[in-house]
Amino acid sequence: MHSLTRDGGIVAAMDLLVVKVYPIAYFEFIHTDKGRINNGPLNEKEEMTLRDEWQRRREFEESKLRQDFDKNTRRYHGYADRLERKAGSHFRPGEDGPPDHIDDLYDKLEEPEEAGKVISAISPADAGWLARRIRQQLEKNQENLMDEIGKELADICPTRDVRSFRVIVVKDARTQRRPGNRRPAGSFELGERCLVTHLQPTQVSAWMDCAPGAEIYMCTTRNTRWRKLRS
């Protein structure tokens, strides 16, 4: 480690001996309109508490969304039933398809008060077309239910962004002419020897000069690999 520098870039590989292991900890990243907020570090108990709270809230919100969907579905089924009764035997759909204004009438059904006016004033022929439009939309809504609920939940109760990490204090497993005075902050089992690749210097302002008891800091990357070695 005496040859490492804080601005030397990625360390390709190191033969290290674990001398101290800290418990797994967590950081939660909360994304807001103003940017990202870091919550942590959290211990395992704190993380489990937050995870359980999030799970309960998500299940509650999902239940509410399903109730709203069911309520809305029943309302539109009721509209379709009333329209079909009004259409009676007068509805004989041709090959030309529904009139252009049927979609406009469908949009007016969103407000219950307006829906009552539409159903009262509609002609038997249009009632048949509007009932068919409602049935088609209900079928489509049912097919897309899970996707729509997922989108709503992503906004109301988004998936948590949590990263776990562990700090391991290590020292050189091999030293040549110079003693391993410096050691980086990192983690595993005490006395375990590992070959570690692709380490990134971090907290460079806190690096100490090469002296007994001095420490340097490195973190793993996505390309980091750990291989246990025999001591």
N, C-alpha and C positions, 0 to 999 in steps of 0.2 A: 504493500500500500504506500510505501514511502515514495514511490515513483509517480503516484497519481497526482493530478492537478485538478483544481476545481473547474477549470475551463477547458479541460481536455476532451470533452465529448463522451460518447458512449464507451463504456468499458466492455471489451469483447468477452472476456471470461475471467473468473477469479476462483481460486481454490481457497475456500473459507471454512473456518471452524466456528460453530455456533457456541457463544458463551452466555447468552441471556435471551430468553423468549418472553415476550409480552402477550397478553390475551388478544384474541381477535377483536377488532374495534370496527366501527362503522361511521361513515359520513353520509348524510342525506342531503341531496341537492334539490332545493325547492325553486322551481322556475316561476317567476312572476313577470308582470308587464315591465317592471323596472329592472329586471335582470335576475341573476341567480343568487339565491341565499344558501349559504352552507350551514347545515345544522349538525354539530358534532365537534369532536369525536364522541360517539355513543358506545357504551358497553353493550354486551349481549342482552342483558335484561332490559335496558332502555330501548334497544332496537325491537325486541319482541313486543314490548308494550305498544310502541308506535305502530308496528305492523298489525297487531290485533285491532287497535283502534281504527286504522285505515280499512281493514277488512270488514269490520262491523259497519262502518259508514258506507262503504261501497255496496254491501249487501242491502242496506236500508234504502239507498238511493235507487238501486236496481229494482227493488220491490215497488217503490213509488212509481217508477217509470212504467213497469208492467201494469200496475193498477190504472194509471192514466191511459195506457194503450187499450186495456180491456174496456174501460169506461167509454172511450171514444169509439171503439169498435161496436159496442152495443148501440150507441147513439146512431151511428150510420146504418147499422142493420135495421133499426127502427124506421129510418127515413126510407130505405129501400122497400121495406114491407108496405109502407103507406103509399109510396109511389106506384108500386106494382098493383095494389088494389085500385088505385085511381086509373091506371092505364087499362086495366081489365082486358077485354077482348079487342080493344081498339088499337093495341100496339101490334103492328105487323112490320117488323124491321125489314128493310129492303137491302139491296146490295150496295147502295150508295154510302152507307154508314150514317152516323149521327149528324145532326145539324151542327154548324160551327158554334152556336151559342150554348151548347150543352156544357162545355167546359166552364163557361162563365157562370152558369147556374150552379154547377158543382162548387165553384169557389165561394159562392154566397152561402153555402150550407155550413161554413165554418162557424158562424155565429148562430146559436140556437134560435134566437128571436127572428133573425133574417130567414133562417131555414123554414120556419113555420109559414112565413109569407110566401116563399117560393113554392112550397108544396100546395098551398091553398090556391094560388093563382095559375099554376102550370096546366097546360093542356094535356089530355090523355096521351097523345102521341109523344110529347116531350117527356112526360112522366115515365114512360117505358124506357126511353133512351137514358134518362137520368138515373133510373134504377139500375140499369145495366152498367152504366159508368161507375156507380157506387160499388157494385159487386166486384167489378174488375179491380178497382183500387183497393178494396178490402183484401182481396186475394194477394195482390202485390205487396201490400203492407205486411201481411202475415209472413210472406217469403223473406222479406227484408228486415224482419223484427230484430234479430240478433245484431245485425250490422248497425241498425239505427240506435239500439240501446247502447252498443259499444261506443258509438260516436258521442252520445249524450253523456255517458259516464266519463269519457276522456276529458270532457269539459268540466263536469261537476266534481268528479273525484278522480283525477288523473292517476295513472300508475306511478308509484313512488320510484324515484331515481336514487338508489342506495348502492354504495360501494363499500365492500369490506376490505380491510387491510390488517396486516400484522407487522409489528416492529420486531426485528431480530437484530441483536447485537452480535457481531462476528469479529473474528480476527484472522490474520493470515494463517492458513494451514501450512504454508511453506515460507520460510524466511531464509535468505541466503546470508550475505555478509552483514546485513543490518537487521536489528530486531524489529518485530511488528509492533511499533509503538502506537500507530494510529489504528482505529477501528471504526467501521461505518455503522450507523444505526439501521437495523433491519429486523428477522425472527425465525425459530423452529425448536427442535429438542436440544436440550443442553448437551454439549459435547459432540453433536452431530457434525459431520464433515460433508461439505457440498461443493460441487463445481457449479458456478452460477454464471450465466451468460447475459449479455446485453443489459448492463446496469447503467443507469443515468445519474450523474452527479446532481445533487439537489441541495437546497439550503446553503448555497456556496458561500454566502457571507458568514456562515457559522463554522466553516471549516477551520480547523486548528493547524498550527504549524507542526512539523514532525518533531514530536517530543513525547516522553513517557506519559501515558494517560490521555493523549490527544485523540480526538474523534473526528471522523469525516462522515458525510451523509450521502447516501445513494438510495435510489428507488428502482424498483423493477419496471419493465416496460412490457408491452404486449408480446414482444419477442423473447422475453426472458424465459429461460429454461433452468430447472433445478435438477441436478443429478447427484444422488447420494454416493459418497465415496467411503471406502474403508479407511478408518483413521490409522 
